[in-house]
Amino acid sequence: MIIPHKDINPQTLNNIIESFILREGTDYGEVECSMESKVAQIKNQLNIGKLVLVYSELYETVNIMPAEQFNE
């Protein structure tokens, strides 16, 4: 189930995004980015619909994933 990210408390959303960044070990290219920059990039991708916030009822977890992958 997709959770509208704009309906989540901003601090909670930041915590979810930071957890995702640390868990995924996302590669941002040759230059290392600060956590704040990474969070901003993820928020931007959520805002434009490239990423979605997803709740798994089966596992009772929240995750961020590409919108294309969720729609498959």
All heavy atoms as TSV, in Angstrom:
chain	resi	resn	atom	element	x	y	z
A	1	MET	N	N	0.842	-1.160	0.000
A	1	MET	CA	C	0.000	0.000	0.000
A	1	MET	C	C	0.903	1.244	0.000
A	1	MET	O	O	1.841	1.332	0.774
A	1	MET	CB	C	-0.892	-0.035	1.244
A	1	MET	CG	C	-1.445	1.288	1.623
A	1	MET	SD	S	-2.530	1.371	3.086
A	1	MET	CE	C	-2.089	0.039	4.104
A	2	ILE	N	N	0.618	2.184	-0.894
A	2	ILE	CA	C	1.378	3.433	-0.948
A	2	ILE	C	C	0.872	4.366	0.146
A	2	ILE	O	O	-0.325	4.536	0.333
A	2	ILE	CB	C	1.253	4.112	-2.319
A	2	ILE	CG1	C	1.950	3.275	-3.380
A	2	ILE	CG2	C	1.837	5.526	-2.289
A	2	ILE	CD1	C	1.886	3.852	-4.767
A	3	ILE	N	N	1.814	4.965	0.865
A	3	ILE	CA	C	1.506	5.950	1.893
A	3	ILE	C	C	1.828	7.320	1.314
A	3	ILE	O	O	2.959	7.552	0.872
A	3	ILE	CB	C	2.360	5.730	3.154
A	3	ILE	CG1	C	2.149	4.331	3.708
A	3	ILE	CG2	C	2.070	6.802	4.199
A	3	ILE	CD1	C	3.134	3.966	4.793
A	4	PRO	N	N	0.866	8.251	1.297
A	4	PRO	CA	C	1.175	9.606	0.820
A	4	PRO	C	C	2.222	10.250	1.747
A	4	PRO	O	O	1.951	10.468	2.922
A	4	PRO	CB	C	-0.160	10.337	0.889
A	4	PRO	CG	C	-1.200	9.264	0.963
A	4	PRO	CD	C	-0.539	8.107	1.637
A	5	HIS	N	N	3.405	10.492	1.214
A	5	HIS	CA	C	4.494	10.986	2.058
A	5	HIS	C	C	4.201	12.366	2.646
A	5	HIS	O	O	4.722	12.702	3.698
A	5	HIS	CB	C	5.818	10.991	1.292
A	5	HIS	CG	C	5.894	11.995	0.199
A	5	HIS	ND1	N	5.327	11.784	-1.034
A	5	HIS	CD2	C	6.447	13.223	0.163
A	5	HIS	CE1	C	5.542	12.832	-1.792
A	5	HIS	NE2	N	6.219	13.725	-1.094
A	6	LYS	N	N	3.330	13.122	2.012
A	6	LYS	CA	C	3.000	14.453	2.528
A	6	LYS	C	C	2.100	14.391	3.754
A	6	LYS	O	O	1.943	15.384	4.460
A	6	LYS	CB	C	2.364	15.298	1.439
A	6	LYS	CG	C	3.351	15.586	0.317
A	6	LYS	CD	C	2.780	16.478	-0.738
A	6	LYS	CE	C	3.813	16.608	-1.833
A	6	LYS	NZ	N	4.030	17.912	-2.320
A	7	ASP	N	N	1.517	13.219	4.023
A	7	ASP	CA	C	0.650	13.048	5.187
A	7	ASP	C	C	1.422	12.633	6.439
A	7	ASP	O	O	0.838	12.494	7.508
A	7	ASP	CB	C	-0.420	11.989	4.902
A	7	ASP	CG	C	-1.416	12.436	3.850
A	7	ASP	OD1	O	-1.422	13.635	3.495
A	7	ASP	OD2	O	-2.183	11.578	3.375
A	8	ILE	N	N	2.728	12.422	6.297
A	8	ILE	CA	C	3.550	11.962	7.414
A	8	ILE	C	C	4.233	13.149	8.077
A	8	ILE	O	O	4.679	14.083	7.404
A	8	ILE	CB	C	4.598	10.950	6.912
A	8	ILE	CG1	C	3.875	9.716	6.377
A	8	ILE	CG2	C	5.577	10.569	8.004
A	8	ILE	CD1	C	4.775	8.649	5.886
A	9	ASN	N	N	4.329	13.079	9.391
A	9	ASN	CA	C	5.043	14.092	10.157
A	9	ASN	C	C	6.438	14.270	9.544
A	9	ASN	O	O	7.120	13.275	9.264
A	9	ASN	CB	C	5.131	13.632	11.614
A	9	ASN	CG	C	5.966	14.540	12.475
A	9	ASN	OD1	O	7.182	14.607	12.325
A	9	ASN	ND2	N	5.312	15.217	13.377
A	10	PRO	N	N	6.877	15.516	9.319
A	10	PRO	CA	C	8.180	15.749	8.665
A	10	PRO	C	C	9.361	15.057	9.348
A	10	PRO	O	O	10.247	14.530	8.664
A	10	PRO	CB	C	8.339	17.270	8.706
A	10	PRO	CG	C	6.944	17.786	8.762
A	10	PRO	CD	C	6.171	16.772	9.566
A	11	GLN	N	N	9.380	15.039	10.670
A	11	GLN	CA	C	10.497	14.381	11.373
A	11	GLN	C	C	10.447	12.874	11.162
A	11	GLN	O	O	11.473	12.226	10.969
A	11	GLN	CB	C	10.481	14.710	12.867
A	11	GLN	CG	C	11.690	14.149	13.614
A	11	GLN	CD	C	13.018	14.632	13.048
A	11	GLN	OE1	O	13.217	15.821	12.847
A	11	GLN	NE2	N	13.925	13.712	12.779
A	12	THR	N	N	9.253	12.310	11.168
A	12	THR	CA	C	9.099	10.878	10.913
A	12	THR	C	C	9.551	10.540	9.501
A	12	THR	O	O	10.260	9.544	9.291
A	12	THR	CB	C	7.629	10.441	11.122
A	12	THR	OG1	O	7.241	10.769	12.459
A	12	THR	CG2	C	7.445	8.966	10.870
A	13	LEU	N	N	9.172	11.368	8.544
A	13	LEU	CA	C	9.602	11.154	7.162
A	13	LEU	C	C	11.122	11.214	7.053
A	13	LEU	O	O	11.739	10.369	6.403
A	13	LEU	CB	C	8.956	12.173	6.218
A	13	LEU	CG	C	9.301	12.021	4.739
A	13	LEU	CD1	C	8.882	10.654	4.207
A	13	LEU	CD2	C	8.667	13.137	3.929
A	14	ASN	N	N	11.735	12.191	7.709
A	14	ASN	CA	C	13.203	12.282	7.706
A	14	ASN	C	C	13.827	11.007	8.265
A	14	ASN	O	O	14.811	10.502	7.726
A	14	ASN	CB	C	13.680	13.492	8.507
A	14	ASN	CG	C	13.711	14.752	7.686
A	14	ASN	OD1	O	13.578	14.733	6.474
A	14	ASN	ND2	N	13.885	15.870	8.355
A	15	ASN	N	N	13.258	10.492	9.368
A	15	ASN	CA	C	13.793	9.268	9.974
A	15	ASN	C	C	13.673	8.081	9.025
A	15	ASN	O	O	14.587	7.265	8.924
A	15	ASN	CB	C	13.079	8.968	11.295
A	15	ASN	CG	C	13.411	9.975	12.374
A	15	ASN	OD1	O	14.410	10.682	12.303
A	15	ASN	ND2	N	12.563	10.051	13.377
A	16	ILE	N	N	12.547	7.969	8.333
A	16	ILE	CA	C	12.345	6.886	7.364
A	16	ILE	C	C	13.362	6.999	6.235
A	16	ILE	O	O	13.984	6.010	5.834
A	16	ILE	CB	C	10.907	6.905	6.805
A	16	ILE	CG1	C	9.907	6.538	7.904
A	16	ILE	CG2	C	10.773	5.967	5.608
A	16	ILE	CD1	C	8.463	6.788	7.533
A	17	ILE	N	N	13.551	8.209	5.730
A	17	ILE	CA	C	14.491	8.430	4.625
A	17	ILE	C	C	15.921	8.123	5.066
A	17	ILE	O	O	16.671	7.446	4.358
A	17	ILE	CB	C	14.375	9.866	4.076
A	17	ILE	CG1	C	13.014	10.045	3.387
A	17	ILE	CG2	C	15.517	10.181	3.107
A	17	ILE	CD1	C	12.702	11.473	2.989
A	18	GLU	N	N	16.323	8.599	6.245
A	18	GLU	CA	C	17.676	8.336	6.738
A	18	GLU	C	C	17.902	6.840	6.923
A	18	GLU	O	O	18.969	6.327	6.588
A	18	GLU	CB	C	17.929	9.101	8.030
A	18	GLU	CG	C	18.106	10.586	7.811
A	18	GLU	CD	C	18.326	11.375	9.092
A	18	GLU	OE1	O	18.450	10.767	10.177
A	18	GLU	OE2	O	18.370	12.611	9.013
A	19	SER	N	N	16.909	6.148	7.451
A	19	SER	CA	C	17.022	4.699	7.621
A	19	SER	C	C	17.193	4.016	6.265
A	19	SER	O	O	18.014	3.102	6.109
A	19	SER	CB	C	15.777	4.168	8.336
A	19	SER	OG	O	15.785	2.777	8.385
A	20	PHE	N	N	16.424	4.457	5.273
A	20	PHE	CA	C	16.528	3.913	3.918
A	20	PHE	C	C	17.932	4.143	3.358
A	20	PHE	O	O	18.540	3.218	2.793
A	20	PHE	CB	C	15.483	4.573	3.021
A	20	PHE	CG	C	15.645	4.272	1.562
A	20	PHE	CD1	C	15.264	3.047	1.043
A	20	PHE	CD2	C	16.169	5.221	0.696
A	20	PHE	CE1	C	15.407	2.768	-0.315
A	20	PHE	CE2	C	16.313	4.951	-0.649
A	20	PHE	CZ	C	15.936	3.720	-1.158
A	21	ILE	N	N	18.458	5.337	3.516
A	21	ILE	CA	C	19.788	5.665	2.993
A	21	ILE	C	C	20.841	4.778	3.634
A	21	ILE	O	O	21.700	4.215	2.945
A	21	ILE	CB	C	20.115	7.158	3.220
A	21	ILE	CG1	C	19.223	8.026	2.328
A	21	ILE	CG2	C	21.600	7.436	2.949
A	21	ILE	CD1	C	19.242	9.502	2.701
A	22	LEU	N	N	20.782	4.627	4.943
A	22	LEU	CA	C	21.773	3.812	5.641
A	22	LEU	C	C	21.639	2.331	5.292
A	22	LEU	O	O	22.629	1.623	5.157
A	22	LEU	CB	C	21.645	4.017	7.155
A	22	LEU	CG	C	21.987	5.418	7.653
A	22	LEU	CD1	C	21.627	5.565	9.124
A	22	LEU	CD2	C	23.459	5.731	7.418
A	23	ARG	N	N	20.429	1.877	5.126
A	23	ARG	CA	C	20.166	0.470	4.827
A	23	ARG	C	C	20.567	0.114	3.391
A	23	ARG	O	O	21.118	-0.942	3.137
A	23	ARG	CB	C	18.679	0.191	5.048
A	23	ARG	CG	C	18.266	-1.229	4.917
A	23	ARG	CD	C	16.808	-1.446	5.276
A	23	ARG	NE	N	15.919	-0.683	4.415
A	23	ARG	CZ	C	15.076	0.266	4.845
A	23	ARG	NH1	N	14.991	0.560	6.116
A	23	ARG	NH2	N	14.300	0.905	3.992
A	24	GLU	N	N	20.283	0.999	2.460
A	24	GLU	CA	C	20.521	0.717	1.052
A	24	GLU	C	C	21.953	0.981	0.613
A	24	GLU	O	O	22.362	0.492	-0.429
A	24	GLU	CB	C	19.560	1.543	0.179
A	24	GLU	CG	C	18.113	1.178	0.356
A	24	GLU	CD	C	17.810	-0.261	-0.045
A	24	GLU	OE1	O	18.339	-0.720	-1.073
A	24	GLU	OE2	O	17.058	-0.908	0.682
A	25	GLY	N	N	22.693	1.792	1.339
A	25	GLY	CA	C	24.048	2.112	0.917
A	25	GLY	C	C	24.058	2.725	-0.466
A	25	GLY	O	O	24.873	2.391	-1.308
A	26	THR	N	N	23.119	3.612	-0.707
A	26	THR	CA	C	22.917	4.205	-2.020
A	26	THR	C	C	24.182	4.902	-2.517
A	26	THR	O	O	24.838	5.623	-1.792
A	26	THR	CB	C	21.755	5.214	-1.961
A	26	THR	OG1	O	20.636	4.551	-1.393
A	26	THR	CG2	C	21.395	5.724	-3.323
A	27	ASP	N	N	24.512	4.690	-3.787
A	27	ASP	CA	C	25.687	5.291	-4.414
A	27	ASP	C	C	25.276	6.595	-5.084
A	27	ASP	O	O	24.388	6.616	-5.925
A	27	ASP	CB	C	26.263	4.325	-5.448
A	27	ASP	CG	C	27.501	4.865	-6.135
A	27	ASP	OD1	O	28.101	5.824	-5.620
A	27	ASP	OD2	O	27.877	4.305	-7.172
A	28	TYR	N	N	25.937	7.680	-4.712
A	28	TYR	CA	C	25.609	8.987	-5.265
A	28	TYR	C	C	26.689	9.508	-6.201
A	28	TYR	O	O	26.782	10.688	-6.455
A	28	TYR	CB	C	25.352	9.986	-4.128
A	28	TYR	CG	C	24.046	9.709	-3.439
A	28	TYR	CD1	C	23.955	8.753	-2.440
A	28	TYR	CD2	C	22.897	10.378	-3.809
A	28	TYR	CE1	C	22.748	8.488	-1.825
A	28	TYR	CE2	C	21.683	10.117	-3.198
A	28	TYR	CZ	C	21.619	9.170	-2.204
A	28	TYR	OH	O	20.422	8.900	-1.601
A	29	GLY	N	N	27.525	8.619	-6.720
A	29	GLY	CA	C	28.541	9.036	-7.679
A	29	GLY	C	C	29.920	9.109	-7.061
A	29	GLY	O	O	30.179	8.588	-5.987
A	30	GLU	N	N	30.807	9.785	-7.772
A	30	GLU	CA	C	32.202	9.868	-7.345
A	30	GLU	C	C	32.398	10.771	-6.136
A	30	GLU	O	O	33.333	10.594	-5.379
A	30	GLU	CB	C	33.062	10.370	-8.503
A	30	GLU	CG	C	33.150	9.394	-9.644
A	30	GLU	CD	C	34.018	9.900	-10.776
A	30	GLU	OE1	O	34.850	10.794	-10.547
A	30	GLU	OE2	O	33.862	9.384	-11.895
A	31	VAL	N	N	31.539	11.758	-5.979
A	31	VAL	CA	C	31.668	12.709	-4.871
A	31	VAL	C	C	30.703	12.306	-3.764
A	31	VAL	O	O	29.520	12.097	-4.011
A	31	VAL	CB	C	31.354	14.148	-5.350
A	31	VAL	CG1	C	31.447	15.133	-4.201
A	31	VAL	CG2	C	32.283	14.548	-6.485
A	32	GLU	N	N	31.227	12.196	-2.555
A	32	GLU	CA	C	30.392	11.832	-1.414
A	32	GLU	C	C	29.470	12.992	-1.054
A	32	GLU	O	O	29.880	14.144	-1.034
A	32	GLU	CB	C	31.275	11.486	-0.209
A	32	GLU	CG	C	30.509	11.009	1.003
A	32	GLU	CD	C	29.733	9.714	0.768
A	32	GLU	OE1	O	30.162	8.892	-0.051
A	32	GLU	OE2	O	28.690	9.544	1.425
A	33	CYS	N	N	28.207	12.685	-0.770
A	33	CYS	CA	C	27.211	13.692	-0.394
A	33	CYS	C	C	26.958	13.616	1.102
A	33	CYS	O	O	27.064	12.550	1.704
A	33	CYS	CB	C	25.885	13.436	-1.115
A	33	CYS	SG	S	25.955	13.595	-2.892
A	34	SER	N	N	26.572	14.734	1.677
A	34	SER	CA	C	26.203	14.745	3.094
A	34	SER	C	C	24.854	14.065	3.264
A	34	SER	O	O	24.083	13.908	2.303
A	34	SER	CB	C	26.117	16.187	3.596
A	34	SER	OG	O	25.019	16.842	2.975
A	35	MET	N	N	24.545	13.661	4.491
A	35	MET	CA	C	23.249	13.036	4.768
A	35	MET	C	C	22.121	13.996	4.412
A	35	MET	O	O	21.108	13.574	3.834
A	35	MET	CB	C	23.160	12.635	6.251
A	35	MET	CG	C	21.830	12.014	6.632
A	35	MET	SD	S	21.452	10.455	5.793
A	35	MET	CE	C	22.435	9.330	6.745
A	36	GLU	N	N	22.291	15.281	4.702
A	36	GLU	CA	C	21.262	16.271	4.392
A	36	GLU	C	C	20.993	16.337	2.884
A	36	GLU	O	O	19.852	16.437	2.447
A	36	GLU	CB	C	21.649	17.658	4.914
A	36	GLU	CG	C	21.698	17.769	6.418
A	36	GLU	CD	C	22.984	17.214	7.039
A	36	GLU	OE1	O	23.998	17.025	6.311
A	36	GLU	OE2	O	22.968	16.931	8.247
A	37	SER	N	N	22.065	16.263	2.102
A	37	SER	CA	C	21.923	16.290	0.650
A	37	SER	C	C	21.210	15.037	0.147
A	37	SER	O	O	20.340	15.106	-0.726
A	37	SER	CB	C	23.298	16.411	-0.001
A	37	SER	OG	O	23.195	16.348	-1.397
A	38	LYS	N	N	21.556	13.892	0.706
A	38	LYS	CA	C	20.915	12.636	0.316
A	38	LYS	C	C	19.426	12.661	0.665
A	38	LYS	O	O	18.591	12.246	-0.146
A	38	LYS	CB	C	21.599	11.455	0.992
A	38	LYS	CG	C	23.015	11.218	0.494
A	38	LYS	CD	C	23.684	10.113	1.281
A	38	LYS	CE	C	25.133	9.951	0.882
A	38	LYS	NZ	N	25.807	8.906	1.655
A	39	VAL	N	N	19.097	13.162	1.870
A	39	VAL	CA	C	17.694	13.261	2.286
A	39	VAL	C	C	16.934	14.171	1.322
A	39	VAL	O	O	15.825	13.849	0.881
A	39	VAL	CB	C	17.575	13.761	3.743
A	39	VAL	CG1	C	16.136	14.125	4.090
A	39	VAL	CG2	C	18.105	12.707	4.719
A	40	ALA	N	N	17.535	15.297	0.960
A	40	ALA	CA	C	16.893	16.235	0.038
A	40	ALA	C	C	16.651	15.581	-1.328
A	40	ALA	O	O	15.597	15.794	-1.943
A	40	ALA	CB	C	17.744	17.490	-0.121
A	41	GLN	N	N	17.605	14.796	-1.798
A	41	GLN	CA	C	17.450	14.112	-3.085
A	41	GLN	C	C	16.297	13.108	-3.039
A	41	GLN	O	O	15.497	13.030	-3.981
A	41	GLN	CB	C	18.749	13.403	-3.468
A	41	GLN	CG	C	19.873	14.352	-3.841
A	41	GLN	CD	C	21.158	13.607	-4.161
A	41	GLN	OE1	O	21.130	12.522	-4.734
A	41	GLN	NE2	N	22.278	14.194	-3.783
A	42	ILE	N	N	16.202	12.360	-1.950
A	42	ILE	CA	C	15.123	11.375	-1.807
A	42	ILE	C	C	13.778	12.094	-1.717
A	42	ILE	O	O	12.800	11.689	-2.366
A	42	ILE	CB	C	15.348	10.479	-0.576
A	42	ILE	CG1	C	16.634	9.669	-0.708
A	42	ILE	CG2	C	14.126	9.577	-0.330
A	42	ILE	CD1	C	16.639	8.629	-1.795
A	43	LYS	N	N	13.703	13.181	-0.938
A	43	LYS	CA	C	12.450	13.941	-0.832
A	43	LYS	C	C	12.025	14.465	-2.197
A	43	LYS	O	O	10.840	14.432	-2.540
A	43	LYS	CB	C	12.604	15.112	0.143
A	43	LYS	CG	C	12.527	14.712	1.580
A	43	LYS	CD	C	12.600	15.949	2.457
A	43	LYS	CE	C	12.524	15.576	3.916
A	43	LYS	NZ	N	12.623	16.757	4.791
A	44	ASN	N	N	12.973	14.960	-2.964
A	44	ASN	CA	C	12.662	15.459	-4.307
A	44	ASN	C	C	12.089	14.340	-5.175
A	44	ASN	O	O	11.103	14.542	-5.885
A	44	ASN	CB	C	13.908	16.061	-4.951
A	44	ASN	CG	C	13.614	16.643	-6.316
A	44	ASN	OD1	O	12.704	17.450	-6.481
A	44	ASN	ND2	N	14.376	16.225	-7.312
A	45	GLN	N	N	12.689	13.166	-5.101
A	45	GLN	CA	C	12.200	12.046	-5.903
A	45	GLN	C	C	10.820	11.583	-5.436
A	45	GLN	O	O	10.008	11.141	-6.249
A	45	GLN	CB	C	13.206	10.904	-5.873
A	45	GLN	CG	C	14.481	11.251	-6.624
A	45	GLN	CD	C	15.474	10.112	-6.646
A	45	GLN	OE1	O	15.103	8.946	-6.607
A	45	GLN	NE2	N	16.754	10.456	-6.712
A	46	LEU	N	N	10.541	11.702	-4.139
A	46	LEU	CA	C	9.194	11.408	-3.638
A	46	LEU	C	C	8.202	12.439	-4.173
A	46	LEU	O	O	7.097	12.095	-4.589
A	46	LEU	CB	C	9.174	11.405	-2.110
A	46	LEU	CG	C	9.792	10.186	-1.417
A	46	LEU	CD1	C	9.998	10.471	0.065
A	46	LEU	CD2	C	8.939	8.948	-1.615
A	47	ASN	N	N	8.605	13.707	-4.155
A	47	ASN	CA	C	7.717	14.790	-4.602
A	47	ASN	C	C	7.366	14.694	-6.084
A	47	ASN	O	O	6.242	15.015	-6.472
A	47	ASN	CB	C	8.340	16.156	-4.307
A	47	ASN	CG	C	8.285	16.508	-2.841
A	47	ASN	OD1	O	7.381	16.087	-2.122
A	47	ASN	ND2	N	9.257	17.280	-2.385
A	48	ILE	N	N	8.305	14.252	-6.902
A	48	ILE	CA	C	8.032	14.170	-8.339
A	48	ILE	C	C	7.447	12.812	-8.744
A	48	ILE	O	O	7.128	12.591	-9.909
A	48	ILE	CB	C	9.281	14.505	-9.192
A	48	ILE	CG1	C	10.397	13.483	-8.974
A	48	ILE	CG2	C	9.745	15.922	-8.939
A	48	ILE	CD1	C	11.601	13.656	-9.897
A	49	GLY	N	N	7.311	11.907	-7.774
A	49	GLY	CA	C	6.678	10.625	-8.048
A	49	GLY	C	C	7.588	9.534	-8.577
A	49	GLY	O	O	7.117	8.482	-8.990
A	50	LYS	N	N	8.886	9.794	-8.560
A	50	LYS	CA	C	9.835	8.780	-9.024
A	50	LYS	C	C	9.987	7.663	-7.981
A	50	LYS	O	O	10.199	6.509	-8.330
A	50	LYS	CB	C	11.186	9.433	-9.310
A	50	LYS	CG	C	12.147	8.550	-10.035
A	50	LYS	CD	C	13.346	9.326	-10.522
A	50	LYS	CE	C	14.239	8.422	-11.343
A	50	LYS	NZ	N	15.375	9.128	-11.898
A	51	LEU	N	N	9.872	8.038	-6.697
A	51	LEU	CA	C	9.894	7.083	-5.596
A	51	LEU	C	C	8.563	7.138	-4.869
A	51	LEU	O	O	7.878	8.162	-4.895
A	51	LEU	CB	C	11.016	7.423	-4.599
A	51	LEU	CG	C	12.447	7.326	-5.095
A	51	LEU	CD1	C	13.416	7.801	-4.008
A	51	LEU	CD2	C	12.788	5.914	-5.527
A	52	VAL	N	N	8.212	6.034	-4.200
A	52	VAL	CA	C	7.002	5.997	-3.378
A	52	VAL	C	C	7.329	5.399	-2.018
A	52	VAL	O	O	8.258	4.597	-1.877
A	52	VAL	CB	C	5.869	5.186	-4.047
A	52	VAL	CG1	C	5.329	5.900	-5.266
A	52	VAL	CG2	C	6.304	3.780	-4.388
A	53	LEU	N	N	6.553	5.801	-1.040
A	53	LEU	CA	C	6.658	5.278	0.318
A	53	LEU	C	C	5.627	4.161	0.421
A	53	LEU	O	O	4.446	4.373	0.147
A	53	LEU	CB	C	6.354	6.407	1.297
A	53	LEU	CG	C	6.664	6.221	2.757
A	53	LEU	CD1	C	8.131	5.926	2.977
A	53	LEU	CD2	C	6.276	7.477	3.515
A	54	VAL	N	N	6.083	2.959	0.793
A	54	VAL	CA	C	5.223	1.778	0.762
A	54	VAL	C	C	5.178	1.102	2.123
A	54	VAL	O	O	6.212	0.927	2.773
A	54	VAL	CB	C	5.751	0.767	-0.288
A	54	VAL	CG1	C	4.907	-0.471	-0.325
A	54	VAL	CG2	C	5.820	1.409	-1.656
A	55	TYR	N	N	3.955	0.743	2.538
A	55	TYR	CA	C	3.767	-0.027	3.767
A	55	TYR	C	C	3.430	-1.464	3.392
A	55	TYR	O	O	2.540	-1.705	2.582
A	55	TYR	CB	C	2.637	0.561	4.610
A	55	TYR	CG	C	2.321	-0.270	5.836
A	55	TYR	CD1	C	3.205	-0.298	6.905
A	55	TYR	CD2	C	1.170	-1.024	5.909
A	55	TYR	CE1	C	2.936	-1.070	8.021
A	55	TYR	CE2	C	0.885	-1.797	7.024
A	55	TYR	CZ	C	1.774	-1.812	8.075
A	55	TYR	OH	O	1.508	-2.572	9.181
A	56	SER	N	N	4.159	-2.408	3.972
A	56	SER	CA	C	3.882	-3.826	3.753
A	56	SER	C	C	3.054	-4.342	4.926
A	56	SER	O	O	3.535	-4.386	6.062
A	56	SER	CB	C	5.188	-4.628	3.656
A	56	SER	OG	O	4.920	-6.013	3.726
A	57	GLU	N	N	1.818	-4.698	4.638
A	57	GLU	CA	C	0.962	-5.255	5.680
A	57	GLU	C	C	1.475	-6.615	6.133
A	57	GLU	O	O	1.371	-6.958	7.311
A	57	GLU	CB	C	-0.470	-5.363	5.172
A	57	GLU	CG	C	-1.093	-4.002	4.918
A	57	GLU	CD	C	-2.504	-4.104	4.387
A	57	GLU	OE1	O	-3.250	-4.991	4.833
A	57	GLU	OE2	O	-2.840	-3.288	3.523
A	58	LEU	N	N	2.039	-7.382	5.228
A	58	LEU	CA	C	2.555	-8.705	5.546
A	58	LEU	C	C	3.698	-8.624	6.555
A	58	LEU	O	O	3.721	-9.343	7.551
A	58	LEU	CB	C	3.020	-9.412	4.272
A	58	LEU	CG	C	3.641	-10.791	4.449
A	58	LEU	CD1	C	2.625	-11.769	5.028
A	58	LEU	CD2	C	4.165	-11.308	3.118
A	59	TYR	N	N	4.659	-7.721	6.293
A	59	TYR	CA	C	5.836	-7.602	7.156
A	59	TYR	C	C	5.739	-6.463	8.166
A	59	TYR	O	O	6.627	-6.301	9.000
A	59	TYR	CB	C	7.097	-7.423	6.298
A	59	TYR	CG	C	7.344	-8.602	5.394
A	59	TYR	CD1	C	7.144	-8.493	4.025
A	59	TYR	CD2	C	7.756	-9.821	5.910
A	59	TYR	CE1	C	7.368	-9.576	3.183
A	59	TYR	CE2	C	7.972	-10.909	5.082
A	59	TYR	CZ	C	7.774	-10.786	3.720
A	59	TYR	OH	O	7.988	-11.856	2.892
A	60	GLU	N	N	4.690	-5.660	8.063
A	60	GLU	CA	C	4.490	-4.492	8.933
A	60	GLU	C	C	5.720	-3.581	8.916
A	60	GLU	O	O	6.240	-3.187	9.950
A	60	GLU	CB	C	4.127	-4.924	10.342
A	60	GLU	CG	C	2.815	-5.675	10.412
A	60	GLU	CD	C	2.412	-6.075	11.812
A	60	GLU	OE1	O	3.214	-5.929	12.760
A	60	GLU	OE2	O	1.268	-6.547	11.958
A	61	THR	N	N	6.178	-3.264	7.699
A	61	THR	CA	C	7.345	-2.401	7.516
A	61	THR	C	C	7.025	-1.292	6.526
A	61	THR	O	O	6.101	-1.403	5.726
A	61	THR	CB	C	8.552	-3.196	6.975
A	61	THR	OG1	O	8.194	-3.811	5.736
A	61	THR	CG2	C	9.014	-4.259	7.962
A	62	VAL	N	N	7.827	-0.236	6.588
A	62	VAL	CA	C	7.730	0.873	5.640
A	62	VAL	C	C	9.020	0.895	4.837
A	62	VAL	O	O	10.103	0.711	5.393
A	62	VAL	CB	C	7.537	2.215	6.384
A	62	VAL	CG1	C	7.542	3.374	5.412
A	62	VAL	CG2	C	6.255	2.193	7.187
A	63	ASN	N	N	8.898	1.115	3.533
A	63	ASN	CA	C	10.074	1.160	2.684
A	63	ASN	C	C	9.867	2.208	1.597
A	63	ASN	O	O	8.753	2.643	1.331
A	63	ASN	CB	C	10.332	-0.206	2.044
A	63	ASN	CG	C	11.732	-0.338	1.499
A	63	ASN	OD1	O	12.604	0.474	1.774
A	63	ASN	ND2	N	11.962	-1.369	0.719
A	64	ILE	N	N	10.955	2.591	0.971
A	64	ILE	CA	C	10.932	3.510	-0.165
A	64	ILE	C	C	11.366	2.696	-1.371
A	64	ILE	O	O	12.358	1.964	-1.304
A	64	ILE	CB	C	11.884	4.696	0.074
A	64	ILE	CG1	C	11.423	5.487	1.291
A	64	ILE	CG2	C	11.958	5.587	-1.159
A	64	ILE	CD1	C	12.395	6.546	1.749
A	65	MET	N	N	10.616	2.828	-2.446
A	65	MET	CA	C	10.969	2.073	-3.641
A	65	MET	C	C	10.620	2.868	-4.899
A	65	MET	O	O	9.795	3.779	-4.841
A	65	MET	CB	C	10.276	0.713	-3.648
A	65	MET	CG	C	8.782	0.762	-3.711
A	65	MET	SD	S	7.952	-0.837	-3.454
A	65	MET	CE	C	8.858	-1.938	-4.447
A	66	PRO	N	N	11.242	2.510	-6.025
A	66	PRO	CA	C	10.899	3.179	-7.280
A	66	PRO	C	C	9.421	2.931	-7.619
A	66	PRO	O	O	8.916	1.822	-7.446
A	66	PRO	CB	C	11.807	2.501	-8.307
A	66	PRO	CG	C	12.941	1.937	-7.511
A	66	PRO	CD	C	12.339	1.560	-6.188
A	67	ALA	N	N	8.746	3.975	-8.066
A	67	ALA	CA	C	7.332	3.866	-8.406
A	67	ALA	C	C	7.109	2.801	-9.473
A	67	ALA	O	O	6.144	2.048	-9.410
A	67	ALA	CB	C	6.806	5.217	-8.884
A	68	GLU	N	N	8.017	2.709	-10.447
A	68	GLU	CA	C	7.906	1.710	-11.512
A	68	GLU	C	C	7.896	0.302	-10.937
A	68	GLU	O	O	7.131	-0.553	-11.368
A	68	GLU	CB	C	9.081	1.823	-12.483
A	68	GLU	CG	C	9.075	3.040	-13.348
A	68	GLU	CD	C	10.292	3.084	-14.255
A	68	GLU	OE1	O	11.186	2.218	-14.137
A	68	GLU	OE2	O	10.364	4.017	-15.064
A	69	GLN	N	N	8.754	0.063	-9.964
A	69	GLN	CA	C	8.860	-1.266	-9.351
A	69	GLN	C	C	7.575	-1.601	-8.588
A	69	GLN	O	O	7.108	-2.726	-8.637
A	69	GLN	CB	C	10.055	-1.312	-8.416
A	69	GLN	CG	C	10.305	-2.663	-7.800
A	69	GLN	CD	C	11.510	-2.677	-6.899
A	69	GLN	OE1	O	12.268	-1.715	-6.828
A	69	GLN	NE2	N	11.698	-3.764	-6.178
A	70	PHE	N	N	6.988	-0.626	-7.907
A	70	PHE	CA	C	5.763	-0.868	-7.163
A	70	PHE	C	C	4.608	-1.198	-8.098
A	70	PHE	O	O	3.777	-2.045	-7.795
A	70	PHE	CB	C	5.390	0.337	-6.295
A	70	PHE	CG	C	4.132	0.119	-5.513
A	70	PHE	CD1	C	4.131	-0.645	-4.365
A	70	PHE	CD2	C	2.930	0.653	-5.958
A	70	PHE	CE1	C	2.964	-0.861	-3.644
A	70	PHE	CE2	C	1.759	0.432	-5.243
A	70	PHE	CZ	C	1.766	-0.325	-4.102
A	71	ASN	N	N	4.562	-0.549	-9.238
A	71	ASN	CA	C	3.466	-0.736	-10.177
A	71	ASN	C	C	3.518	-2.043	-10.943
A	71	ASN	O	O	2.571	-2.389	-11.629
A	71	ASN	CB	C	3.394	0.452	-11.158
A	71	ASN	CG	C	2.991	1.725	-10.459
A	71	ASN	OD1	O	2.180	1.707	-9.533
A	71	ASN	ND2	N	3.567	2.837	-10.887
A	72	GLU	N	N	4.624	-2.780	-10.842
A	72	GLU	CA	C	4.758	-4.036	-11.591
A	72	GLU	C	C	3.969	-5.148	-10.985
A	72	GLU	O	O	3.621	-5.390	-9.972
A	72	GLU	CB	C	6.228	-4.468	-11.665
A	72	GLU	CG	C	7.021	-3.574	-12.559
A	72	GLU	CD	C	8.488	-3.941	-12.624
A	72	GLU	OE1	O	8.946	-4.804	-11.868
A	72	GLU	OE2	O	9.173	-3.355	-13.449
